[in-house]
Amino acid sequence: MLKGNDKISANQVMFILLTTIIGVGILSLPRNAAQKASTDGWILIILGGITACIFTAVSVKLVKLFTNKTIVEFGRELVTTPVSNVISIILFIHFVIFSAFEIRIFAEVVKMFLLDDTPTEIIIISMLLVSAYLVRGGIEGLARMAELILPIVIIPVFLLLLSLIPDLDFTNLLPLFRTNPLDIIKSVHITFFSFMGYELILLISAYVKDTENLMKFNILSILIVMFVYIVFFVVSLSRFGENEVKHLLWPTLSLMKTIDLPGAFIENIEGIVMGLWVLSVFASLSPFYYSAALILCKLCRLKEHKYFVLPIMPFIYMLSLALDNIASVYDVMEKITSYLGTSVVVVIPVVYLIVALIKKKRKRAANNG
């Protein structure tokens, strides 16, 4: 039974997905796209976005067959309780691992650009505690937070990007279409995984009032993210050139460091950008954290997810510090997204939808017979 205040609109789902997907993925996306497709990286982003739209549609089609139920609950109807529980545990591991990755990358960036003398552990614990407070409040709090933070972050960042236009050299985007089409197709998974986060719909759809609008707003969120990614790729390449972008760890942050507003009353633009990015990561981490707690809640057949928020925290904390350096973090993250990520965002929704449609067809045939 859902509480009366635990209901959100399909429009709010779009805000949650936008803040979740953009998160830390935008930091390294220009570098990854440039390394795999050079100046044609924008094509890679478009193909990754189209692929994400397809699997988002699959997920939405699936959840609309089971109103007011999460994947943990309707999974029991589709593949039996034991099998469903195993799949739900895989989902839980996925959300915990990605929470750990997000907060570790966040800590490394903050340490490098803002708090170089502050221990990484303190930065991680601080963000986890703040996020835990929001997560305990439930899905409505997450939705309102996303609605508040998204315009606060997006509008100033795009205004700052506009100030870079005089310094951009768009000839750096040439030549076009020089990358082998086969190489681009082989690399689509790199940008596709930058759209990860849409799998949240498998859980939060149970709390959506107007599910008839889910498809429209979910696809729209992917298209908006794709546009944002393309803008940052084009601006990064125009500003730095292909070779430099390939060797920058976080081209997006490096881009923001080059912004200079002559005569502006703001002296340290970098500090403001980092402040906006901290808000963005907070908005990205919290839905992953919430999803992990919600899965445990549904597995144990309890009504309140808040009992699991604090017990999950030590696991996220330990996983975030398991690797020695940021290079190892990205290396392991790439391997995990290739296997665990594929299972969660592709295989599980597709298999569940096929089983659901087969069962629905058999039921219809039995009723007609």
Short mmCIF file of the C-alpha atoms (twelve columns), coordinates in Angstrom:
data_MODEL
# 
_entry.id   MODEL 
# 
loop_
_atom_site.group_PDB 
_atom_site.id 
_atom_site.type_symbol 
_atom_site.label_atom_id 
_atom_site.label_alt_id 
_atom_site.label_comp_id 
_atom_site.label_asym_id 
_atom_site.label_seq_id 
_atom_site.Cartn_x 
_atom_site.Cartn_y 
_atom_site.Cartn_z 
_atom_site.pdbx_PDB_model_num 
ATOM 1   C CA . MET A 1   0.000   0.000   0.000   1 
ATOM 2   C CA . LEU A 2   1.456   3.353   -1.036  1 
ATOM 3   C CA . LYS A 3   1.266   6.387   1.186   1 
ATOM 4   C CA . GLY A 4   -0.789  9.283   -0.135  1 
ATOM 5   C CA . ASN A 5   2.197   11.615  -0.371  1 
ATOM 6   C CA . ASP A 6   4.364   9.056   -2.161  1 
ATOM 7   C CA . LYS A 7   2.985   9.896   -5.574  1 
ATOM 8   C CA . ILE A 8   4.737   11.828  -8.331  1 
ATOM 9   C CA . SER A 9   3.855   12.851  -11.884 1 
ATOM 10  C CA . ALA A 10  5.405   11.598  -15.116 1 
ATOM 11  C CA . ASN A 11  6.785   15.111  -15.544 1 
ATOM 12  C CA . GLN A 12  8.642   14.792  -12.230 1 
ATOM 13  C CA . VAL A 13  10.044  11.433  -13.388 1 
ATOM 14  C CA . MET A 14  11.635  13.315  -16.286 1 
ATOM 15  C CA . PHE A 15  13.345  15.713  -13.853 1 
ATOM 16  C CA . ILE A 16  14.620  12.786  -11.746 1 
ATOM 17  C CA . LEU A 17  16.002  11.029  -14.832 1 
ATOM 18  C CA . LEU A 18  17.664  14.199  -16.146 1 
ATOM 19  C CA . THR A 19  19.478  14.913  -12.886 1 
ATOM 20  C CA . THR A 20  20.413  11.240  -12.431 1 
ATOM 21  C CA . ILE A 21  21.747  10.566  -15.934 1 
ATOM 22  C CA . ILE A 22  23.813  13.737  -16.401 1 
ATOM 23  C CA . GLY A 23  25.598  13.455  -13.009 1 
ATOM 24  C CA . VAL A 24  29.259  12.484  -13.306 1 
ATOM 25  C CA . GLY A 25  28.921  10.917  -16.769 1 
ATOM 26  C CA . ILE A 26  29.220  14.298  -18.437 1 
ATOM 27  C CA . LEU A 27  32.734  14.810  -17.026 1 
ATOM 28  C CA . SER A 28  34.525  12.259  -19.177 1 
ATOM 29  C CA . LEU A 29  32.065  11.827  -22.073 1 
ATOM 30  C CA . PRO A 30  33.804  14.276  -24.479 1 
ATOM 31  C CA . ARG A 31  37.115  12.426  -23.926 1 
ATOM 32  C CA . ASN A 32  35.561  8.980   -24.420 1 
ATOM 33  C CA . ALA A 33  33.718  10.055  -27.576 1 
ATOM 34  C CA . ALA A 34  36.828  11.734  -29.029 1 
ATOM 35  C CA . GLN A 35  39.030  8.702   -28.300 1 
ATOM 36  C CA . LYS A 36  36.647  6.324   -30.071 1 
ATOM 37  C CA . ALA A 37  35.406  8.455   -32.967 1 
ATOM 38  C CA . SER A 38  37.639  11.575  -33.153 1 
ATOM 39  C CA . THR A 39  35.688  14.503  -34.612 1 
ATOM 40  C CA . ASP A 40  32.747  12.197  -35.303 1 
ATOM 41  C CA . GLY A 41  32.133  11.701  -31.583 1 
ATOM 42  C CA . TRP A 42  28.804  13.544  -31.911 1 
ATOM 43  C CA . ILE A 43  27.591  10.684  -34.128 1 
ATOM 44  C CA . LEU A 44  28.542  8.261   -31.362 1 
ATOM 45  C CA . ILE A 45  26.514  10.314  -28.861 1 
ATOM 46  C CA . ILE A 46  23.464  10.367  -31.150 1 
ATOM 47  C CA . LEU A 47  23.636  6.589   -31.703 1 
ATOM 48  C CA . GLY A 48  24.077  6.031   -27.955 1 
ATOM 49  C CA . GLY A 49  21.036  8.244   -27.328 1 
ATOM 50  C CA . ILE A 50  18.909  6.403   -29.901 1 
ATOM 51  C CA . THR A 51  19.892  3.059   -28.325 1 
ATOM 52  C CA . ALA A 52  18.981  4.427   -24.892 1 
ATOM 53  C CA . CYS A 53  15.596  5.597   -26.267 1 
ATOM 54  C CA . ILE A 54  14.872  2.080   -27.559 1 
ATOM 55  C CA . PHE A 55  15.609  0.371   -24.244 1 
ATOM 56  C CA . THR A 56  13.853  3.141   -22.307 1 
ATOM 57  C CA . ALA A 57  10.752  2.398   -24.395 1 
ATOM 58  C CA . VAL A 58  11.120  -1.310  -23.535 1 
ATOM 59  C CA . SER A 59  11.307  -0.510  -19.817 1 
ATOM 60  C CA . VAL A 60  8.300   1.828   -19.946 1 
ATOM 61  C CA . LYS A 61  6.273   -0.720  -21.938 1 
ATOM 62  C CA . LEU A 62  7.084   -3.289  -19.250 1 
ATOM 63  C CA . VAL A 63  6.188   -1.181  -16.196 1 
ATOM 64  C CA . LYS A 64  2.925   0.029   -17.758 1 
ATOM 65  C CA . LEU A 65  1.722   -3.591  -17.720 1 
ATOM 66  C CA . PHE A 66  2.022   -3.595  -13.905 1 
ATOM 67  C CA . THR A 67  0.569   -0.427  -12.401 1 
ATOM 68  C CA . ASN A 68  1.633   0.456   -8.839  1 
ATOM 69  C CA . LYS A 69  4.221   -2.353  -8.740  1 
ATOM 70  C CA . THR A 70  8.017   -2.212  -8.762  1 
ATOM 71  C CA . ILE A 71  10.136  -4.688  -10.711 1 
ATOM 72  C CA . VAL A 72  10.729  -6.599  -7.469  1 
ATOM 73  C CA . GLU A 73  6.991   -7.178  -7.085  1 
ATOM 74  C CA . PHE A 74  5.920   -7.912  -10.648 1 
ATOM 75  C CA . GLY A 75  9.058   -10.011 -11.156 1 
ATOM 76  C CA . ARG A 76  7.564   -12.569 -8.764  1 
ATOM 77  C CA . GLU A 77  4.552   -12.897 -11.059 1 
ATOM 78  C CA . LEU A 78  6.697   -13.327 -14.158 1 
ATOM 79  C CA . VAL A 79  9.605   -15.629 -13.217 1 
ATOM 80  C CA . THR A 80  8.710   -17.065 -9.761  1 
ATOM 81  C CA . THR A 81  9.797   -15.609 -6.433  1 
ATOM 82  C CA . PRO A 82  13.261  -17.282 -6.085  1 
ATOM 83  C CA . VAL A 83  14.395  -16.236 -9.579  1 
ATOM 84  C CA . SER A 84  12.907  -12.761 -9.134  1 
ATOM 85  C CA . ASN A 85  14.717  -12.332 -5.812  1 
ATOM 86  C CA . VAL A 86  18.064  -13.195 -7.421  1 
ATOM 87  C CA . ILE A 87  17.419  -10.654 -10.188 1 
ATOM 88  C CA . SER A 88  16.390  -8.061  -7.600  1 
ATOM 89  C CA . ILE A 89  19.658  -8.638  -5.715  1 
ATOM 90  C CA . ILE A 90  21.556  -8.058  -8.988  1 
ATOM 91  C CA . LEU A 91  19.674  -4.766  -9.352  1 
ATOM 92  C CA . PHE A 92  20.535  -3.862  -5.761  1 
ATOM 93  C CA . ILE A 93  24.245  -4.542  -6.382  1 
ATOM 94  C CA . HIS A 94  24.055  -2.421  -9.534  1 
ATOM 95  C CA . PHE A 95  22.637  0.596   -7.694  1 
ATOM 96  C CA . VAL A 96  25.079  0.272   -4.772  1 
ATOM 97  C CA . ILE A 97  28.096  -0.001  -7.082  1 
ATOM 98  C CA . PHE A 98  27.050  2.996   -9.160  1 
ATOM 99  C CA . SER A 99  26.396  5.020   -6.016  1 
ATOM 100 C CA . ALA A 100 29.941  4.150   -4.903  1 
ATOM 101 C CA . PHE A 101 31.432  5.123   -8.275  1 
ATOM 102 C CA . GLU A 102 29.564  8.428   -8.338  1 
ATOM 103 C CA . ILE A 103 30.610  9.449   -4.867  1 
ATOM 104 C CA . ARG A 104 34.252  8.425   -5.392  1 
ATOM 105 C CA . ILE A 105 34.545  10.457  -8.590  1 
ATOM 106 C CA . PHE A 106 32.787  13.327  -6.816  1 
ATOM 107 C CA . ALA A 107 35.299  13.149  -3.947  1 
ATOM 108 C CA . GLU A 108 38.277  13.099  -6.337  1 
ATOM 109 C CA . VAL A 109 37.018  16.142  -8.251  1 
ATOM 110 C CA . VAL A 110 36.231  18.118  -5.088  1 
ATOM 111 C CA . LYS A 111 39.638  17.215  -3.625  1 
ATOM 112 C CA . MET A 112 41.435  18.279  -6.803  1 
ATOM 113 C CA . PHE A 113 39.604  21.569  -7.408  1 
ATOM 114 C CA . LEU A 114 38.313  22.733  -4.008  1 
ATOM 115 C CA . LEU A 115 39.421  20.906  -0.850  1 
ATOM 116 C CA . ASP A 116 42.897  19.578  -1.573  1 
ATOM 117 C CA . ASP A 117 43.784  19.170  2.125   1 
ATOM 118 C CA . THR A 118 40.520  17.462  3.137   1 
ATOM 119 C CA . PRO A 119 40.676  13.633  3.391   1 
ATOM 120 C CA . THR A 120 38.705  11.812  0.724   1 
ATOM 121 C CA . GLU A 121 36.904  9.844   3.447   1 
ATOM 122 C CA . ILE A 122 35.472  13.025  4.998   1 
ATOM 123 C CA . ILE A 123 34.182  14.282  1.631   1 
ATOM 124 C CA . ILE A 124 32.515  10.928  0.928   1 
ATOM 125 C CA . ILE A 125 30.919  10.623  4.375   1 
ATOM 126 C CA . SER A 126 29.603  14.203  4.224   1 
ATOM 127 C CA . MET A 127 27.873  13.658  0.876   1 
ATOM 128 C CA . LEU A 128 26.501  10.263  1.941   1 
ATOM 129 C CA . LEU A 129 24.955  11.718  5.106   1 
ATOM 130 C CA . VAL A 130 23.277  14.566  3.228   1 
ATOM 131 C CA . SER A 131 22.036  12.173  0.549   1 
ATOM 132 C CA . ALA A 132 20.756  9.711   3.179   1 
ATOM 133 C CA . TYR A 133 18.683  12.467  4.773   1 
ATOM 134 C CA . LEU A 134 16.976  13.199  1.437   1 
ATOM 135 C CA . VAL A 135 16.532  9.510   0.555   1 
ATOM 136 C CA . ARG A 136 14.765  8.785   3.853   1 
ATOM 137 C CA . GLY A 137 12.136  11.350  2.851   1 
ATOM 138 C CA . GLY A 138 10.922  9.219   -0.046  1 
ATOM 139 C CA . ILE A 139 10.284  9.603   -3.757  1 
ATOM 140 C CA . GLU A 140 8.325   12.851  -3.518  1 
ATOM 141 C CA . GLY A 141 11.252  14.582  -1.841  1 
ATOM 142 C CA . LEU A 142 13.579  13.330  -4.581  1 
ATOM 143 C CA . ALA A 143 11.221  14.635  -7.270  1 
ATOM 144 C CA . ARG A 144 10.931  18.081  -5.695  1 
ATOM 145 C CA . MET A 145 14.703  18.232  -5.249  1 
ATOM 146 C CA . ALA A 146 15.239  17.382  -8.941  1 
ATOM 147 C CA . GLU A 147 12.735  20.055  -10.031 1 
ATOM 148 C CA . LEU A 148 14.566  22.619  -7.906  1 
ATOM 149 C CA . ILE A 149 18.169  21.726  -8.769  1 
ATOM 150 C CA . LEU A 150 17.934  21.145  -12.537 1 
ATOM 151 C CA . PRO A 151 17.184  24.749  -13.588 1 
ATOM 152 C CA . ILE A 152 19.621  26.089  -10.964 1 
ATOM 153 C CA . VAL A 153 22.405  24.041  -12.594 1 
ATOM 154 C CA . ILE A 154 21.514  23.995  -16.291 1 
ATOM 155 C CA . ILE A 155 20.691  27.687  -16.881 1 
ATOM 156 C CA . PRO A 156 23.937  29.198  -15.445 1 
ATOM 157 C CA . VAL A 157 26.095  26.516  -17.105 1 
ATOM 158 C CA . PHE A 158 24.637  27.211  -20.555 1 
ATOM 159 C CA . LEU A 159 25.021  30.958  -20.022 1 
ATOM 160 C CA . LEU A 160 28.688  30.352  -19.170 1 
ATOM 161 C CA . LEU A 161 29.081  28.222  -22.299 1 
ATOM 162 C CA . LEU A 162 27.670  31.083  -24.389 1 
ATOM 163 C CA . SER A 163 30.457  33.311  -23.053 1 
ATOM 164 C CA . LEU A 164 32.969  30.878  -24.595 1 
ATOM 165 C CA . ILE A 165 31.659  31.277  -28.165 1 
ATOM 166 C CA . PRO A 166 34.198  33.996  -29.189 1 
ATOM 167 C CA . ASP A 167 37.040  31.645  -28.158 1 
ATOM 168 C CA . LEU A 168 35.768  28.606  -30.061 1 
ATOM 169 C CA . ASP A 169 37.381  27.378  -33.253 1 
ATOM 170 C CA . PHE A 170 34.750  25.322  -35.062 1 
ATOM 171 C CA . THR A 171 37.286  24.156  -37.647 1 
ATOM 172 C CA . ASN A 172 38.441  21.753  -34.907 1 
ATOM 173 C CA . LEU A 173 35.263  19.778  -35.690 1 
ATOM 174 C CA . LEU A 174 36.561  19.020  -39.176 1 
ATOM 175 C CA . PRO A 175 36.908  16.781  -41.090 1 
ATOM 176 C CA . LEU A 176 33.491  15.180  -40.711 1 
ATOM 177 C CA . PHE A 177 32.658  11.512  -41.341 1 
ATOM 178 C CA . ARG A 178 36.268  10.346  -41.414 1 
ATOM 179 C CA . THR A 179 35.772  7.528   -38.877 1 
ATOM 180 C CA . ASN A 180 35.020  4.052   -40.179 1 
ATOM 181 C CA . PRO A 181 31.244  3.437   -39.671 1 
ATOM 182 C CA . LEU A 182 32.025  -0.069  -38.349 1 
ATOM 183 C CA . ASP A 183 34.330  1.401   -35.683 1 
ATOM 184 C CA . ILE A 184 31.567  3.808   -34.627 1 
ATOM 185 C CA . ILE A 185 29.016  0.992   -34.326 1 
ATOM 186 C CA . LYS A 186 31.474  -1.069  -32.244 1 
ATOM 187 C CA . SER A 187 31.928  1.880   -29.867 1 
ATOM 188 C CA . VAL A 188 28.248  2.807   -29.360 1 
ATOM 189 C CA . HIS A 189 28.242  1.044   -25.978 1 
ATOM 190 C CA . ILE A 190 30.683  3.684   -24.650 1 
ATOM 191 C CA . THR A 191 28.183  6.525   -25.054 1 
ATOM 192 C CA . PHE A 192 25.131  4.328   -24.415 1 
ATOM 193 C CA . PHE A 193 26.302  3.693   -20.853 1 
ATOM 194 C CA . SER A 194 26.550  7.466   -20.321 1 
ATOM 195 C CA . PHE A 195 22.728  7.389   -20.467 1 
ATOM 196 C CA . MET A 196 22.472  4.890   -17.619 1 
ATOM 197 C CA . GLY A 197 19.970  5.954   -15.005 1 
ATOM 198 C CA . TYR A 198 16.801  5.416   -17.035 1 
ATOM 199 C CA . GLU A 199 16.543  1.967   -15.373 1 
ATOM 200 C CA . LEU A 200 15.195  3.825   -12.315 1 
ATOM 201 C CA . ILE A 201 11.812  3.693   -14.050 1 
ATOM 202 C CA . LEU A 202 11.660  -0.035  -13.236 1 
ATOM 203 C CA . LEU A 203 11.218  0.987   -9.594  1 
ATOM 204 C CA . ILE A 204 9.790   4.495   -9.414  1 
ATOM 205 C CA . SER A 205 6.986   3.831   -11.939 1 
ATOM 206 C CA . ALA A 206 5.026   2.310   -9.026  1 
ATOM 207 C CA . TYR A 207 4.709   5.829   -7.614  1 
ATOM 208 C CA . VAL A 208 3.629   7.617   -10.807 1 
ATOM 209 C CA . LYS A 209 0.075   9.009   -10.956 1 
ATOM 210 C CA . ASP A 210 -0.255  9.546   -14.712 1 
ATOM 211 C CA . THR A 211 1.444   6.491   -16.214 1 
ATOM 212 C CA . GLU A 212 -0.097  7.228   -19.628 1 
ATOM 213 C CA . ASN A 213 2.463   10.054  -20.002 1 
ATOM 214 C CA . LEU A 214 5.462   7.966   -18.916 1 
ATOM 215 C CA . MET A 215 6.644   7.084   -22.417 1 
ATOM 216 C CA . LYS A 216 6.564   10.684  -23.639 1 
ATOM 217 C CA . PHE A 217 8.477   12.151  -20.698 1 
ATOM 218 C CA . ASN A 218 11.016  9.300   -20.464 1 
ATOM 219 C CA . ILE A 219 11.958  9.524   -24.145 1 
ATOM 220 C CA . LEU A 220 12.063  13.319  -23.868 1 
ATOM 221 C CA . SER A 221 14.498  13.080  -20.945 1 
ATOM 222 C CA . ILE A 222 16.876  10.918  -23.022 1 
ATOM 223 C CA . LEU A 223 16.671  13.345  -25.960 1 
ATOM 224 C CA . ILE A 224 17.424  16.321  -23.683 1 
ATOM 225 C CA . VAL A 225 20.442  14.506  -22.199 1 
ATOM 226 C CA . MET A 226 21.626  13.665  -25.715 1 
ATOM 227 C CA . PHE A 227 21.405  17.361  -26.685 1 
ATOM 228 C CA . VAL A 228 23.364  18.403  -23.559 1 
ATOM 229 C CA . TYR A 229 26.069  15.794  -24.266 1 
ATOM 230 C CA . ILE A 230 26.411  16.931  -27.896 1 
ATOM 231 C CA . VAL A 231 26.715  20.582  -26.839 1 
ATOM 232 C CA . PHE A 232 29.495  19.786  -24.364 1 
ATOM 233 C CA . PHE A 233 31.309  17.581  -26.895 1 
ATOM 234 C CA . VAL A 234 31.154  20.233  -29.637 1 
ATOM 235 C CA . VAL A 235 32.236  23.064  -27.308 1 
ATOM 236 C CA . SER A 236 35.069  20.977  -25.775 1 
ATOM 237 C CA . LEU A 237 36.411  19.973  -29.194 1 
ATOM 238 C CA . SER A 238 36.097  23.519  -30.552 1 
ATOM 239 C CA . ARG A 239 37.875  24.962  -27.523 1 
ATOM 240 C CA . PHE A 240 40.717  22.468  -27.055 1 
ATOM 241 C CA . GLY A 241 41.028  20.510  -30.289 1 
ATOM 242 C CA . GLU A 242 40.784  16.770  -30.768 1 
ATOM 243 C CA . ASN A 243 44.231  15.791  -29.455 1 
ATOM 244 C CA . GLU A 244 43.953  17.758  -26.229 1 
ATOM 245 C CA . VAL A 245 40.418  16.526  -25.466 1 
ATOM 246 C CA . LYS A 246 41.642  12.932  -25.810 1 
ATOM 247 C CA . HIS A 247 44.223  13.517  -23.067 1 
ATOM 248 C CA . LEU A 248 42.140  15.537  -20.600 1 
ATOM 249 C CA . LEU A 249 40.758  13.510  -17.690 1 
ATOM 250 C CA . TRP A 250 37.665  15.722  -17.301 1 
ATOM 251 C CA . PRO A 251 37.276  17.926  -20.413 1 
ATOM 252 C CA . THR A 252 34.023  19.440  -19.131 1 
ATOM 253 C CA . LEU A 253 35.623  20.809  -15.964 1 
ATOM 254 C CA . SER A 254 38.711  21.929  -17.894 1 
ATOM 255 C CA . LEU A 255 36.352  23.804  -20.208 1 
ATOM 256 C CA . MET A 256 34.778  25.654  -17.295 1 
ATOM 257 C CA . LYS A 257 38.214  26.626  -15.974 1 
ATOM 258 C CA . THR A 258 38.907  28.522  -19.212 1 
ATOM 259 C CA . ILE A 259 35.884  30.801  -18.809 1 
ATOM 260 C CA . ASP A 260 36.814  34.439  -18.275 1 
ATOM 261 C CA . LEU A 261 34.185  37.170  -17.959 1 
ATOM 262 C CA . PRO A 262 35.916  40.542  -18.475 1 
ATOM 263 C CA . GLY A 263 34.494  43.210  -16.213 1 
ATOM 264 C CA . ALA A 264 32.279  40.735  -14.353 1 
ATOM 265 C CA . PHE A 265 31.782  41.173  -10.608 1 
ATOM 266 C CA . ILE A 266 32.433  37.433  -10.126 1 
ATOM 267 C CA . GLU A 267 36.167  36.791  -9.848  1 
ATOM 268 C CA . ASN A 268 36.285  33.018  -9.331  1 
ATOM 269 C CA . ILE A 269 34.048  31.387  -11.958 1 
ATOM 270 C CA . GLU A 270 35.608  28.003  -11.216 1 
ATOM 271 C CA . GLY A 271 34.265  28.048  -7.648  1 
ATOM 272 C CA . ILE A 272 30.727  28.746  -8.867  1 
ATOM 273 C CA . VAL A 273 30.937  25.967  -11.466 1 
ATOM 274 C CA . MET A 274 32.117  23.509  -8.818  1 
ATOM 275 C CA . GLY A 275 29.258  24.574  -6.551  1 
ATOM 276 C CA . LEU A 276 26.764  23.882  -9.325  1 
ATOM 277 C CA . TRP A 277 28.400  20.544  -10.034 1 
ATOM 278 C CA . VAL A 278 28.184  19.514  -6.355  1 
ATOM 279 C CA . LEU A 279 24.416  20.110  -6.568  1 
ATOM 280 C CA . SER A 280 24.299  18.055  -9.767  1 
ATOM 281 C CA . VAL A 281 26.087  15.082  -8.189  1 
ATOM 282 C CA . PHE A 282 23.852  15.257  -5.115  1 
ATOM 283 C CA . ALA A 283 20.822  15.087  -7.417  1 
ATOM 284 C CA . SER A 284 22.378  12.181  -9.329  1 
ATOM 285 C CA . LEU A 285 23.524  10.103  -6.338  1 
ATOM 286 C CA . SER A 286 20.307  10.262  -4.301  1 
ATOM 287 C CA . PRO A 287 18.009  8.385   -6.764  1 
ATOM 288 C CA . PHE A 288 20.549  5.516   -7.036  1 
ATOM 289 C CA . TYR A 289 20.810  5.375   -3.246  1 
ATOM 290 C CA . TYR A 290 17.008  5.484   -2.918  1 
ATOM 291 C CA . SER A 291 16.591  2.656   -5.448  1 
ATOM 292 C CA . ALA A 292 18.971  0.395   -3.517  1 
ATOM 293 C CA . ALA A 293 17.023  0.988   -0.284  1 
ATOM 294 C CA . LEU A 294 13.673  0.482   -2.052  1 
ATOM 295 C CA . ILE A 295 14.760  -2.880  -3.491  1 
ATOM 296 C CA . LEU A 296 15.666  -4.192  -0.031  1 
ATOM 297 C CA . CYS A 297 12.358  -2.884  1.300   1 
ATOM 298 C CA . LYS A 298 10.371  -4.732  -1.377  1 
ATOM 299 C CA . LEU A 299 12.474  -7.895  -1.020  1 
ATOM 300 C CA . CYS A 300 11.654  -7.977  2.704   1 
ATOM 301 C CA . ARG A 301 7.991   -7.082  1.950   1 
ATOM 302 C CA . LEU A 302 8.095   -4.042  4.245   1 
ATOM 303 C CA . LYS A 303 6.267   -0.733  3.814   1 
ATOM 304 C CA . GLU A 304 9.094   1.669   4.690   1 
ATOM 305 C CA . HIS A 305 12.364  1.886   2.759   1 
ATOM 306 C CA . LYS A 306 13.904  4.249   5.349   1 
ATOM 307 C CA . TYR A 307 14.920  1.314   7.605   1 
ATOM 308 C CA . PHE A 308 17.528  0.324   4.998   1 
ATOM 309 C CA . VAL A 309 19.013  3.732   4.179   1 
ATOM 310 C CA . LEU A 310 21.634  3.845   6.948   1 
ATOM 311 C CA . PRO A 311 22.548  0.097   6.825   1 
ATOM 312 C CA . ILE A 312 23.397  0.468   3.104   1 
ATOM 313 C CA . MET A 313 25.699  3.445   3.714   1 
ATOM 314 C CA . PRO A 314 28.769  1.470   4.963   1 
ATOM 315 C CA . PHE A 315 28.669  -0.711  1.823   1 
ATOM 316 C CA . ILE A 316 28.649  2.333   -0.475  1 
ATOM 317 C CA . TYR A 317 31.412  3.930   1.600   1 
ATOM 318 C CA . MET A 318 33.693  0.857   1.550   1 
ATOM 319 C CA . LEU A 319 33.146  0.215   -2.157  1 
ATOM 320 C CA . SER A 320 33.911  3.851   -2.989  1 
ATOM 321 C CA . LEU A 321 37.322  3.543   -1.291  1 
ATOM 322 C CA . ALA A 322 38.144  0.052   -2.576  1 
ATOM 323 C CA . LEU A 323 40.335  1.320   -5.429  1 
ATOM 324 C CA . ASP A 324 43.588  3.249   -5.062  1 
ATOM 325 C CA . ASN A 325 43.245  5.968   -7.696  1 
ATOM 326 C CA . ILE A 326 40.878  7.562   -10.174 1 
ATOM 327 C CA . ALA A 327 42.415  5.712   -13.143 1 
ATOM 328 C CA . SER A 328 41.566  2.384   -11.496 1 
ATOM 329 C CA . VAL A 329 38.048  3.649   -10.757 1 
ATOM 330 C CA . TYR A 330 37.377  4.412   -14.420 1 
ATOM 331 C CA . ASP A 331 38.986  1.163   -15.566 1 
ATOM 332 C CA . VAL A 332 36.876  -1.003  -13.240 1 
ATOM 333 C CA . MET A 333 33.781  1.094   -13.933 1 
ATOM 334 C CA . GLU A 334 34.113  0.430   -17.675 1 
ATOM 335 C CA . LYS A 335 34.357  -3.325  -17.094 1 
ATOM 336 C CA . ILE A 336 31.402  -3.415  -14.693 1 
ATOM 337 C CA . THR A 337 29.143  -1.365  -16.965 1 
ATOM 338 C CA . SER A 338 29.946  -3.760  -19.804 1 
ATOM 339 C CA . TYR A 339 28.602  -6.762  -17.872 1 
ATOM 340 C CA . LEU A 340 26.480  -5.744  -14.873 1 
ATOM 341 C CA . GLY A 341 25.200  -2.603  -16.611 1 
ATOM 342 C CA . THR A 342 24.197  -4.527  -19.733 1 
ATOM 343 C CA . SER A 343 22.302  -7.047  -17.606 1 
ATOM 344 C CA . VAL A 344 20.377  -4.383  -15.713 1 
ATOM 345 C CA . VAL A 345 19.535  -1.878  -18.443 1 
ATOM 346 C CA . VAL A 346 19.179  -4.260  -21.403 1 
ATOM 347 C CA . VAL A 347 18.802  -7.966  -20.635 1 
ATOM 348 C CA . ILE A 348 16.480  -7.908  -17.591 1 
ATOM 349 C CA . PRO A 349 13.868  -5.476  -19.028 1 
ATOM 350 C CA . VAL A 350 13.846  -7.224  -22.429 1 
ATOM 351 C CA . VAL A 351 13.465  -10.728 -20.937 1 
ATOM 352 C CA . TYR A 352 10.795  -9.567  -18.480 1 
ATOM 353 C CA . LEU A 353 8.830   -7.845  -21.266 1 
ATOM 354 C CA . ILE A 354 8.953   -10.945 -23.490 1 
ATOM 355 C CA . VAL A 355 7.751   -13.158 -20.617 1 
ATOM 356 C CA . ALA A 356 5.018   -10.657 -19.715 1 
ATOM 357 C CA . LEU A 357 3.730   -10.455 -23.306 1 
ATOM 358 C CA . ILE A 358 3.761   -14.250 -23.671 1 
ATOM 359 C CA . LYS A 359 1.793   -14.678 -20.412 1 
ATOM 360 C CA . LYS A 360 -0.640  -11.955 -21.450 1 
ATOM 361 C CA . LYS A 361 -1.193  -13.654 -24.820 1 
ATOM 362 C CA . ARG A 362 -1.749  -17.049 -23.186 1 
ATOM 363 C CA . LYS A 363 -4.202  -15.550 -20.709 1 
ATOM 364 C CA . ARG A 364 -6.134  -13.878 -23.521 1 
ATOM 365 C CA . ALA A 365 -6.204  -17.147 -25.490 1 
ATOM 366 C CA . ALA A 366 -7.427  -19.059 -22.397 1 
ATOM 367 C CA . ASN A 367 -10.209 -16.510 -21.818 1 
ATOM 368 C CA . ASN A 368 -11.308 -16.683 -25.450 1 
ATOM 369 C CA . GLY A 369 -11.205 -20.505 -25.375 1 
# 
